[in-house]
Amino acid sequence: MSERTMNTDELNRWLPLFAVLRGIEPERAAEVARILVGAGFEILEVTMNSPDPLSSIAAISDAVGQNALVGAGTVTSLAEIDSVINAGGRLIVSPHCDPKLIAYASERGLIVLPGVMTPSEMISALHAGASGLKIFPAELMPPSGIKAVRAVLPPGTPVFAVGGIHAGNMAEYLAAGAVGFGIGGSLFKAGKPMAEIERDAIALVAAFHRARNAAA
């Protein structure tokens, strides 16, 4: 079994809905993580352009690491990958397709989701060791586009749509071949009250389950 296949199998263990925690405050990171996991989220991504992201990743890993896949988003360098590992992260999400970055993370046993848009980027990412693909920004690729590229991807490739996803369009993307989504601004913003985070997290997880049942 290849490293990519093992990492893909690990990715498939988790509910394919990840929380993009851009701008999360380190002092709130553990509490936010507990709320999200309690609401049903199982993949948590702290973007590297957040304030002190490594402290947040470490706090979240300590708080919910046994019950969630925790890692970093907006990763753009090899040095950042090493720092995420040291903070306890197991997931690397990038906004772009960089085969060197993908291979480096994959070889270290991490789950890697690079941002891709074209078939060339998708195949290149998979050859480099990507565990799955992040279609980003999904606003630029409607469900019909995902359906088209899905036909040329290896069977079983996890495809996530990120950007512009909401309860109203999940079912259409799932029916087209996406397996899940990354949710950012509609779930979390810096300073958002905990009660609102919990309310929206519960609603989004419920919407995802309804959409998946509808698309089945």
Backbone as CSV, one residue per row, in Angstrom:
resi,resn,N_x,N_y,N_z,CA_x,CA_y,CA_z,C_x,C_y,C_z
1,MET,0.855,-1.204,0.000,0.000,0.000,0.000,0.882,1.242,0.000
2,SER,0.603,2.193,-0.895,1.419,3.399,-0.988,1.142,4.336,0.172
3,GLU,2.096,5.291,0.395,1.917,6.298,1.442,0.649,7.099,1.193
4,ARG,0.396,7.462,-0.080,-0.797,8.242,-0.390,-2.058,7.459,-0.063
5,THR,-2.071,6.170,-0.405,-3.260,5.364,-0.135,-3.517,5.247,1.358
6,MET,-2.440,5.065,2.142,-2.609,4.981,3.589,-3.148,6.295,4.137
7,ASN,-2.615,7.414,3.641,-3.071,8.706,4.115,-4.515,8.981,3.690
8,THR,-4.882,8.522,2.499,-6.260,8.672,2.045,-7.199,7.849,2.913
9,ASP,-6.794,6.644,3.265,-7.616,5.816,4.147,-7.818,6.501,5.497
10,GLU,-6.777,7.120,6.008,-6.891,7.844,7.281,-7.846,9.028,7.135
11,LEU,-7.743,9.755,6.030,-8.647,10.875,5.783,-10.099,10.410,5.754
12,ASN,-10.327,9.269,5.147,-11.694,8.767,4.988,-12.327,8.306,6.298
13,ARG,-11.547,8.257,7.365,-12.098,7.890,8.677,-12.998,8.985,9.248
14,TRP,-12.771,10.225,8.797,-13.400,11.375,9.435,-14.572,11.900,8.611
15,LEU,-15.541,12.509,9.295,-16.633,13.156,8.581,-16.036,14.191,7.626
16,PRO,-16.363,14.124,6.325,-15.682,14.978,5.335,-16.206,16.413,5.302
17,LEU,-16.097,17.048,6.431,-16.551,18.428,6.583,-15.547,19.096,7.508
18,PHE,-14.736,20.017,6.949,-13.721,20.581,7.832,-13.930,22.063,8.086
19,ALA,-13.644,22.417,9.322,-13.789,23.791,9.790,-12.518,24.560,9.492
20,VAL,-12.649,25.637,8.740,-11.503,26.492,8.407,-11.483,27.634,9.431
21,LEU,-10.534,27.568,10.351,-10.484,28.512,11.470,-9.477,29.613,11.158
22,ARG,-9.860,30.477,10.255,-8.993,31.588,9.858,-9.135,32.727,10.876
23,GLY,-8.009,33.112,11.464,-8.020,34.208,12.425,-8.344,33.796,13.842
24,ILE,-8.360,32.493,14.116,-8.715,32.050,15.458,-7.713,32.571,16.492
25,GLU,-8.240,32.973,17.618,-7.419,33.519,18.695,-6.891,32.364,19.549
26,PRO,-5.576,32.313,19.816,-5.011,31.184,20.573,-5.686,30.961,21.918
27,GLU,-6.091,32.044,22.576,-6.701,31.894,23.895,-8.095,31.270,23.827
28,ARG,-8.707,31.275,22.642,-10.029,30.664,22.487,-9.982,29.344,21.734
29,ALA,-8.821,28.955,21.270,-8.716,27.836,20.340,-9.269,26.534,20.916
30,ALA,-8.882,26.194,22.132,-9.326,24.923,22.710,-10.835,24.909,22.905
31,GLU,-11.398,26.010,23.387,-12.841,26.054,23.630,-13.618,25.975,22.320
32,VAL,-13.154,26.719,21.310,-13.813,26.646,20.004,-13.756,25.220,19.460
33,ALA,-12.610,24.574,19.601,-12.463,23.210,19.103,-13.428,22.253,19.787
34,ARG,-13.556,22.381,21.094,-14.486,21.497,21.816,-15.919,21.709,21.344
35,ILE,-16.296,22.967,21.106,-17.642,23.262,20.614,-17.862,22.632,19.241
36,LEU,-16.887,22.780,18.358,-17.042,22.253,17.002,-17.122,20.727,16.995
37,VAL,-16.257,20.086,17.765,-16.289,18.621,17.827,-17.598,18.156,18.459
38,GLY,-18.060,18.865,19.472,-19.341,18.523,20.078,-20.501,18.650,19.107
39,ALA,-20.371,19.572,18.157,-21.423,19.772,17.152,-21.336,18.760,16.015
40,GLY,-20.233,18.020,15.928,-20.114,16.996,14.892,-18.976,17.178,13.914
41,PHE,-18.258,18.302,13.968,-17.093,18.469,13.099,-15.970,17.547,13.566
42,GLU,-15.261,16.966,12.599,-14.177,16.049,12.930,-12.850,16.438,12.291
43,ILE,-12.841,17.489,11.478,-11.608,17.972,10.856,-11.501,19.468,11.126
44,LEU,-10.412,19.887,11.763,-10.227,21.271,12.157,-8.928,21.802,11.568
45,GLU,-9.031,22.906,10.850,-7.887,23.499,10.139,-7.655,24.925,10.617
46,VAL,-6.497,25.166,11.221,-6.088,26.517,11.616,-5.221,27.086,10.503
47,THR,-5.631,28.178,9.903,-4.833,28.733,8.811,-3.568,29.393,9.355
48,MET,-2.501,29.287,8.581,-1.206,29.791,9.031,-1.126,31.312,9.030
49,ASN,-2.123,31.991,8.473,-2.147,33.452,8.549,-3.028,33.938,9.699
50,SER,-3.288,33.055,10.641,-3.965,33.424,11.883,-2.932,33.928,12.886
51,PRO,-3.363,34.634,13.926,-2.406,35.060,14.950,-1.884,33.858,15.734
52,ASP,-0.560,33.677,15.765,0.095,32.582,16.490,-0.563,31.238,16.206
53,PRO,-0.601,30.827,14.933,-1.340,29.616,14.570,-0.811,28.350,15.221
54,LEU,0.490,28.284,15.455,1.055,27.061,16.021,0.596,26.850,17.457
55,SER,0.440,27.942,18.201,-0.101,27.813,19.558,-1.533,27.302,19.520
56,SER,-2.305,27.784,18.541,-3.685,27.322,18.414,-3.730,25.855,18.016
57,ILE,-2.882,25.439,17.089,-2.855,24.037,16.674,-2.492,23.146,17.853
58,ALA,-1.492,23.569,18.634,-1.095,22.776,19.794,-2.225,22.685,20.815
59,ALA,-2.902,23.794,21.062,-4.005,23.799,22.028,-5.154,22.920,21.559
60,ILE,-5.469,23.001,20.267,-6.560,22.192,19.719,-6.193,20.713,19.723
61,SER,-4.958,20.395,19.381,-4.514,18.996,19.393,-4.619,18.414,20.793
62,ASP,-4.213,19.203,21.796,-4.309,18.731,23.179,-5.762,18.542,23.599
63,ALA,-6.639,19.440,23.133,-8.030,19.426,23.586,-8.860,18.335,22.921
64,VAL,-8.690,18.149,21.604,-9.599,17.248,20.870,-8.868,16.312,19.912
65,GLY,-7.556,16.230,20.022,-6.785,15.460,19.055,-7.135,13.989,18.970
66,GLN,-7.743,13.440,20.034,-8.153,12.036,19.990,-9.455,11.847,19.219
67,ASN,-10.184,12.936,19.040,-11.514,12.848,18.430,-11.645,13.632,17.138
68,ALA,-10.549,14.188,16.642,-10.607,15.008,15.434,-9.258,14.986,14.734
69,LEU,-9.300,15.231,13.449,-8.098,15.417,12.650,-7.762,16.904,12.677
70,VAL,-6.596,17.252,13.217,-6.227,18.645,13.452,-4.999,18.996,12.629
71,GLY,-5.011,20.183,12.034,-3.836,20.592,11.276,-3.895,22.038,10.850
72,ALA,-3.191,22.337,9.774,-2.998,23.717,9.334,-3.474,23.914,7.913
73,GLY,-3.964,25.127,7.658,-4.326,25.532,6.314,-3.481,26.710,5.865
74,THR,-3.602,27.059,4.592,-2.799,28.130,3.986,-1.311,27.866,4.210
75,VAL,-0.917,26.600,4.069,0.486,26.210,4.212,1.179,26.398,2.874
76,THR,2.288,27.138,2.869,2.955,27.474,1.609,4.450,27.172,1.599
77,SER,4.996,26.599,2.690,6.441,26.336,2.710,6.746,25.045,3.448
78,LEU,7.908,24.471,3.158,8.333,23.250,3.832,8.578,23.509,5.308
79,ALA,9.121,24.674,5.642,9.376,24.998,7.049,8.081,25.015,7.850
80,GLU,7.003,25.481,7.248,5.719,25.489,7.953,5.252,24.069,8.250
81,ILE,5.519,23.142,7.346,5.129,21.753,7.586,5.827,21.214,8.821
82,ASP,7.112,21.462,8.936,7.853,20.993,10.108,7.285,21.601,11.389
83,SER,6.945,22.876,11.350,6.427,23.537,12.546,5.056,22.988,12.925
84,VAL,4.239,22.627,11.934,2.928,22.047,12.207,3.082,20.679,12.862
85,ILE,4.011,19.881,12.364,4.277,18.575,12.982,4.661,18.752,14.447
86,ASN,5.552,19.695,14.707,6.009,19.927,16.075,4.884,20.398,16.985
87,ALA,3.872,21.050,16.396,2.724,21.524,17.187,1.666,20.442,17.373
88,GLY,1.853,19.278,16.774,0.900,18.188,16.926,-0.086,18.050,15.794
89,GLY,0.087,18.817,14.709,-0.830,18.736,13.582,-0.584,17.517,12.716
90,ARG,-1.658,17.002,12.117,-1.568,15.830,11.243,-2.150,16.082,9.863
91,LEU,-2.566,17.313,9.614,-3.221,17.679,8.350,-2.549,18.919,7.773
92,ILE,-2.254,18.887,6.476,-1.701,20.032,5.760,-2.640,20.370,4.612
93,VAL,-3.151,21.595,4.634,-4.020,22.087,3.568,-3.367,23.321,2.965
94,SER,-3.263,23.355,1.656,-2.640,24.501,0.992,-3.623,25.113,-0.001
95,PRO,-3.399,26.376,-0.359,-4.285,27.016,-1.335,-3.896,26.726,-2.772
96,HIS,-2.786,25.993,-2.961,-2.209,25.834,-4.296,-1.631,24.433,-4.445
97,CYS,-1.187,24.129,-5.658,-0.582,22.830,-5.961,0.927,22.995,-6.089
98,ASP,1.653,22.536,-5.073,3.114,22.572,-5.060,3.591,21.136,-4.837
99,PRO,4.020,20.428,-5.897,4.393,19.024,-5.744,5.476,18.784,-4.690
100,LYS,6.418,19.704,-4.543,7.467,19.516,-3.528,6.870,19.553,-2.125
101,LEU,5.974,20.492,-1.889,5.318,20.598,-0.584,4.472,19.364,-0.316
102,ILE,3.723,18.926,-1.319,2.861,17.754,-1.160,3.696,16.527,-0.815
103,ALA,4.767,16.291,-1.575,5.608,15.121,-1.347,6.258,15.168,0.028
104,TYR,6.720,16.338,0.437,7.388,16.499,1.727,6.444,16.130,2.861
105,ALA,5.218,16.628,2.803,4.244,16.335,3.854,3.812,14.871,3.821
106,SER,3.585,14.342,2.627,3.144,12.956,2.493,4.193,11.988,3.019
107,GLU,5.449,12.258,2.716,6.533,11.385,3.168,6.655,11.363,4.689
108,ARG,6.149,12.392,5.334,6.172,12.455,6.801,4.891,11.913,7.419
109,GLY,4.066,11.281,6.601,2.886,10.613,7.103,1.701,11.510,7.360
110,LEU,1.750,12.740,6.846,0.655,13.666,7.057,-0.408,13.505,5.975
111,ILE,-1.623,13.907,6.305,-2.695,13.995,5.314,-2.548,15.334,4.607
112,VAL,-2.555,15.321,3.283,-2.280,16.526,2.498,-3.426,16.800,1.540
113,LEU,-3.994,18.004,1.624,-5.063,18.435,0.723,-4.632,19.723,0.032
114,PRO,-4.062,19.624,-1.163,-3.648,20.833,-1.878,-4.815,21.472,-2.620
115,GLY,-4.748,22.778,-2.782,-5.738,23.490,-3.574,-5.464,23.304,-5.056
116,VAL,-6.480,22.914,-5.809,-6.330,22.665,-7.243,-7.551,23.216,-7.975
117,MET,-7.384,23.410,-9.274,-8.500,23.868,-10.089,-8.555,23.138,-11.430
118,THR,-7.403,22.887,-12.035,-7.386,22.274,-13.363,-7.078,20.778,-13.281
119,PRO,-7.451,20.004,-14.305,-7.081,18.587,-14.322,-5.576,18.366,-14.219
120,SER,-4.790,19.247,-14.829,-3.328,19.103,-14.738,-2.855,19.216,-13.296
121,GLU,-3.390,20.198,-12.571,-3.013,20.343,-11.165,-3.472,19.140,-10.348
122,MET,-4.649,18.636,-10.635,-5.183,17.509,-9.870,-4.311,16.273,-10.024
123,ILE,-3.971,15.938,-11.253,-3.157,14.745,-11.498,-1.754,14.943,-10.938
124,SER,-1.202,16.124,-11.107,0.122,16.416,-10.564,0.135,16.270,-9.042
125,ALA,-0.914,16.764,-8.385,-1.002,16.674,-6.926,-1.080,15.222,-6.470
126,LEU,-1.884,14.418,-7.152,-2.011,13.016,-6.770,-0.710,12.258,-6.992
127,HIS,-0.015,12.541,-8.084,1.265,11.890,-8.338,2.294,12.250,-7.271
128,ALA,2.191,13.456,-6.707,3.129,13.895,-5.681,2.812,13.312,-4.308
129,GLY,1.608,12.743,-4.149,1.263,12.111,-2.883,0.099,12.715,-2.139
130,ALA,-0.693,13.559,-2.790,-1.843,14.174,-2.122,-2.818,13.102,-1.641
131,SER,-3.350,13.300,-0.442,-4.329,12.369,0.121,-5.697,12.562,-0.494
132,GLY,-5.961,13.786,-0.950,-7.213,14.162,-1.577,-7.008,15.502,-2.248
133,LEU,-8.073,16.062,-2.791,-7.973,17.313,-3.534,-8.950,18.336,-2.976
134,LYS,-8.481,19.574,-2.892,-9.328,20.683,-2.465,-9.604,21.560,-3.679
135,ILE,-10.821,21.534,-4.187,-11.190,22.415,-5.293,-11.366,23.812,-4.715
136,PHE,-10.488,24.714,-5.130,-10.490,26.057,-4.543,-10.085,27.095,-5.589
137,PRO,-10.863,28.194,-5.669,-12.144,28.420,-4.997,-13.285,27.740,-5.743
138,ALA,-14.151,27.094,-4.982,-15.229,26.330,-5.608,-16.213,27.216,-6.359
139,GLU,-16.235,28.511,-6.048,-17.102,29.422,-6.802,-16.784,29.403,-8.295
140,LEU,-15.530,29.067,-8.615,-15.096,29.051,-10.011,-15.309,27.698,-10.683
141,MET,-15.692,26.693,-9.910,-15.981,25.389,-10.500,-17.334,24.906,-9.992
142,PRO,-18.368,25.078,-10.778,-19.699,24.626,-10.369,-19.759,23.103,-10.321
143,PRO,-20.829,22.548,-9.792,-20.943,21.093,-9.734,-20.729,20.400,-11.072
144,SER,-21.152,21.021,-12.160,-20.952,20.394,-13.470,-19.466,20.216,-13.781
145,GLY,-18.636,21.150,-13.313,-17.198,21.029,-13.510,-16.613,19.894,-12.701
146,ILE,-17.069,19.756,-11.465,-16.588,18.655,-10.638,-16.996,17.316,-11.239
147,LYS,-18.202,17.249,-11.752,-18.646,16.005,-12.379,-17.754,15.642,-13.565
148,ALA,-17.350,16.644,-14.333,-16.512,16.396,-15.507,-15.123,15.900,-15.116
149,VAL,-14.483,16.563,-14.140,-13.128,16.152,-13.771,-13.140,14.847,-12.987
150,ARG,-14.206,14.591,-12.264,-14.306,13.359,-11.496,-14.132,12.142,-12.406
151,ALA,-14.598,12.263,-13.644,-14.538,11.143,-14.578,-13.113,10.756,-14.946
152,VAL,-12.155,11.669,-14.786,-10.777,11.366,-15.180,-9.869,11.163,-13.971
153,LEU,-10.388,11.283,-12.758,-9.584,11.072,-11.562,-9.605,9.600,-11.169
154,PRO,-8.575,9.141,-10.458,-8.589,7.757,-9.983,-9.803,7.498,-9.103
155,PRO,-10.436,6.362,-9.230,-11.602,6.044,-8.386,-11.244,6.162,-6.908
156,GLY,-12.150,6.718,-6.147,-11.930,6.833,-4.716,-11.165,8.058,-4.273
157,THR,-10.788,8.929,-5.212,-10.072,10.140,-4.827,-11.019,11.067,-4.052
158,PRO,-10.686,11.425,-2.805,-11.544,12.365,-2.070,-11.432,13.769,-2.670
159,VAL,-12.554,14.334,-3.036,-12.604,15.676,-3.622,-13.453,16.566,-2.712
160,PHE,-12.843,17.634,-2.221,-13.529,18.590,-1.358,-13.731,19.902,-2.116
161,ALA,-14.890,20.501,-1.946,-15.162,21.821,-2.510,-15.036,22.855,-1.399
162,VAL,-14.269,23.892,-1.660,-13.998,24.907,-0.629,-14.153,26.290,-1.243
163,GLY,-14.948,27.114,-0.590,-15.170,28.471,-1.075,-16.580,28.623,-1.614
164,GLY,-17.394,29.398,-0.924,-18.754,29.624,-1.387,-19.722,28.497,-1.115
165,ILE,-19.362,27.597,-0.202,-20.237,26.467,0.108,-21.192,26.856,1.232
166,HIS,-22.452,26.474,1.058,-23.460,26.742,2.080,-24.494,25.624,2.034
167,ALA,-25.431,25.661,2.972,-26.412,24.576,3.074,-27.192,24.378,1.783
168,GLY,-27.397,25.447,1.024,-28.224,25.361,-0.163,-27.579,24.716,-1.367
169,ASN,-26.237,24.605,-1.402,-25.606,24.015,-2.592,-24.831,22.733,-2.293
170,MET,-24.858,22.260,-1.061,-24.102,21.049,-0.722,-24.577,19.836,-1.516
171,ALA,-25.890,19.625,-1.577,-26.410,18.418,-2.222,-26.000,18.345,-3.690
172,GLU,-26.011,19.486,-4.365,-25.661,19.495,-5.785,-24.196,19.128,-5.991
173,TYR,-23.324,19.655,-5.119,-21.899,19.315,-5.223,-21.661,17.841,-4.895
174,LEU,-22.346,17.325,-3.891,-22.184,15.917,-3.536,-22.661,15.013,-4.664
175,ALA,-23.780,15.361,-5.284,-24.296,14.564,-6.390,-23.338,14.566,-7.579
176,ALA,-22.554,15.641,-7.702,-21.604,15.749,-8.811,-20.308,14.988,-8.561
177,GLY,-20.074,14.557,-7.314,-18.883,13.771,-7.033,-17.985,14.296,-5.945
178,ALA,-18.295,15.458,-5.369,-17.550,15.906,-4.199,-17.901,14.994,-3.025
179,VAL,-16.927,14.798,-2.115,-17.213,13.984,-0.928,-17.489,14.848,0.292
180,GLY,-17.036,16.098,0.239,-17.211,16.952,1.402,-16.778,18.371,1.126
181,PHE,-16.679,19.149,2.207,-16.505,20.589,2.067,-15.615,21.163,3.168
182,GLY,-15.004,22.297,2.853,-14.387,23.131,3.858,-15.283,24.334,4.083
183,ILE,-15.531,24.635,5.348,-16.436,25.725,5.713,-15.662,26.761,6.516
184,GLY,-15.666,27.996,6.031,-14.920,29.054,6.691,-15.793,30.120,7.306
185,GLY,-16.017,31.191,6.549,-16.657,32.379,7.080,-18.055,32.180,7.607
186,SER,-18.799,31.229,7.065,-20.153,31.005,7.562,-20.165,30.259,8.888
187,LEU,-19.009,29.749,9.296,-18.890,29.021,10.558,-18.132,29.808,11.612
188,PHE,-16.982,30.361,11.221,-16.115,31.002,12.216,-15.520,32.302,11.683
189,LYS,-15.520,33.300,12.547,-14.765,34.537,12.350,-14.194,34.938,13.696
190,ALA,-13.056,35.601,13.691,-12.463,36.066,14.944,-13.463,36.928,15.694
191,GLY,-13.586,36.678,16.975,-14.484,37.456,17.810,-15.920,36.977,17.815
192,LYS,-16.263,36.019,16.998,-17.639,35.514,16.951,-17.983,34.858,18.288
193,PRO,-19.112,35.185,18.875,-19.486,34.599,20.164,-19.581,33.074,20.100
194,MET,-19.221,32.441,21.199,-19.219,30.984,21.252,-20.598,30.401,20.959
195,ALA,-21.627,31.030,21.494,-22.979,30.506,21.278,-23.344,30.515,19.802
196,GLU,-22.910,31.537,19.070,-23.202,31.603,17.636,-22.388,30.570,16.859
197,ILE,-21.146,30.355,17.279,-20.330,29.311,16.646,-21.007,27.954,16.811
198,GLU,-21.460,27.673,18.015,-22.110,26.389,18.275,-23.386,26.254,17.457
199,ARG,-24.201,27.301,17.429,-25.456,27.270,16.665,-25.186,26.992,15.194
200,ASP,-24.232,27.713,14.616,-23.965,27.557,13.191,-23.308,26.216,12.892
201,ALA,-22.462,25.733,13.798,-21.814,24.433,13.592,-22.849,23.320,13.568
202,ILE,-23.762,23.341,14.505,-24.811,22.322,14.550,-25.653,22.362,13.276
203,ALA,-25.993,23.568,12.829,-26.813,23.713,11.629,-26.085,23.219,10.384
204,LEU,-24.787,23.505,10.285,-24.022,23.096,9.104,-23.834,21.578,9.053
205,VAL,-23.562,20.969,10.186,-23.424,19.510,10.208,-24.747,18.851,9.837
206,ALA,-25.841,19.366,10.363,-27.155,18.817,10.018,-27.450,18.986,8.533
207,ALA,-27.092,20.148,7.981,-27.308,20.400,6.553,-26.488,19.445,5.704
208,PHE,-25.266,19.171,6.140,-24.421,18.243,5.396,-25.041,16.844,5.373
209,HIS,-25.499,16.381,6.510,-26.108,15.037,6.550,-27.365,14.984,5.680
210,ARG,-28.163,16.043,5.697,-29.355,16.060,4.841,-28.951,16.038,3.376
211,ALA,-27.925,16.821,3.033,-27.480,16.889,1.643,-26.916,15.552,1.183
212,ARG,-26.163,14.901,2.052,-25.585,13.612,1.671,-26.668,12.558,1.473
213,ASN,-27.678,12.596,2.316,-28.801,11.658,2.142,-29.560,11.956,0.837
214,ALA,-29.704,13.246,0.526,-30.426,13.624,-0.690,-29.659,13.229,-1.946
215,ALA,-28.314,13.289,-1.854,-27.492,12.993,-3.021,-27.236,11.498,-3.202
216,ALA,-27.544,10.719,-2.190,-27.253,9.280,-2.248,-28.094,8.570,-3.302
